[in-house]
Each structure stands twice: as C-alpha cells, then as structure tokens.
Amino acid sequence: MARRCQITGAGTRSGNRKATRGKAKYLGGVGTKITGLTKRRFKVNLQNKRIWVPELEQFIRVRLSVRALKTITKKGAYRTLIDAGILQPPK
C-alpha cells in the first residue's frame, strides 16, 4: 500500500541531509562549508482513522495525514470526503 493520504494526496518526498564543517565567521573562522550531501526521505504523517459522518450515520475508514484531519475538523467530514472523491455526492 502506497504511503499516500487519501484526502490531500500527500506522499513521501525526497531531499538531502547536509554535512557541514568549519567555524562560523562571527566566531573568527572562515565560515561553514557543506562537505557532503546524503539523500533522505521525508515521510508523511499518516494515520488510520474511523471518521463518523453524521449525514450518512455511519463510520468511514480512511488513511489520512494529520493535515487532512485538521481539514476535516474545519470543513466537516462529509464535505471533505466528497471533495476528495471518497464519497459520491447525492444526486
């Protein structure tokens, strides 16, 4: 299963870890220099949740990021799940 939020679509991103050497200029040195870059991954904070949807009077299981949880708190579960395409809007 991919590490991806069902609501926001956020997934794992890549970046670099920097290794530095040297003494800062304000401390009397010649400045810090980057001496090496190592690839790393920034993983999204995913949670498995059962969300109560009052309009449907049932729980919906979703795998979402904590940012998506804040969105659900702000906009409401039903509206957010419809916008994400998890639920079908009423006809």
N, C-alpha and C positions, 0 to 999 in steps of 0.2 A: 504494500500500500504506500503510495507516494506521500511524502511529508508536505501536505498542502492543505490550507484552510479551505473548507467548503464554501464559506461566505465571501471572504476577501480575496481568495486566490493566492494568498501569500505563501511563498515556499522558501526553500533553502537558497541562500545567496552565497557567493564566494568573495573572498577578499585576501588580504595579506596581513601577516604578522611581521612587524618591523623589529629588527635587532639594531640597537644603536650603541655607539661607543663615543667616548670623548668627554671633555669637560665643558660645561656651558660657558659662553663668552662672559656673562656677568660675574662668573666666579674666577675669571682670569685665564680661561682656556681658549682654545681656538675654535670652539663650537662643537656641537654633537653632530655626528655623521651617521647615516644609515649604512650598516655594513652587510646586511642580509635581509632578504625577503623570503618568507615561507608561506605557501598557500594555506589557507584555512577556510572553514565554512561557518557561516552564521546561520544557525538553525532557528526556525520559527517556534514560538512557544505554543504548542498545540495541546488542547485538552479535549477529552471525550466527554460530552455533556448530554444529559436528557433535559430538554427545554420544554416547559409547559406552554402550550399555545391555547389561550382561553377561547379564541374564536372557533377552534376545532374541538375543544375539550379533550385533548389528548397530548401525550408526550411525543416529541420528535427527537431521535438520536442524531447528533451531529458531531463532527470532528472539526473544531474551530480554534482560532488563535484567540488570545486574551483581548486583543484589539477588537475582534468581532464580538466578543462578549460585551464590551463597552458599547458597541453599536446597537446590539440587541437591547441593552438597558435604556439607551437613548430613544431609539425609534420604535421599539416593540418587536416581539418575536415574529408575529405574523407578517408584518410589512417587510422585515429584513429577510425572512426566508423566501418570500415571494420574489423580492428583488434579486436574490441570489440564484433563483431558479430551482430551489429545492422543493418548494410547494407550487402547485398550479393555482393561478388566480381563479376566482369564481367566474362563471360565465354570465 
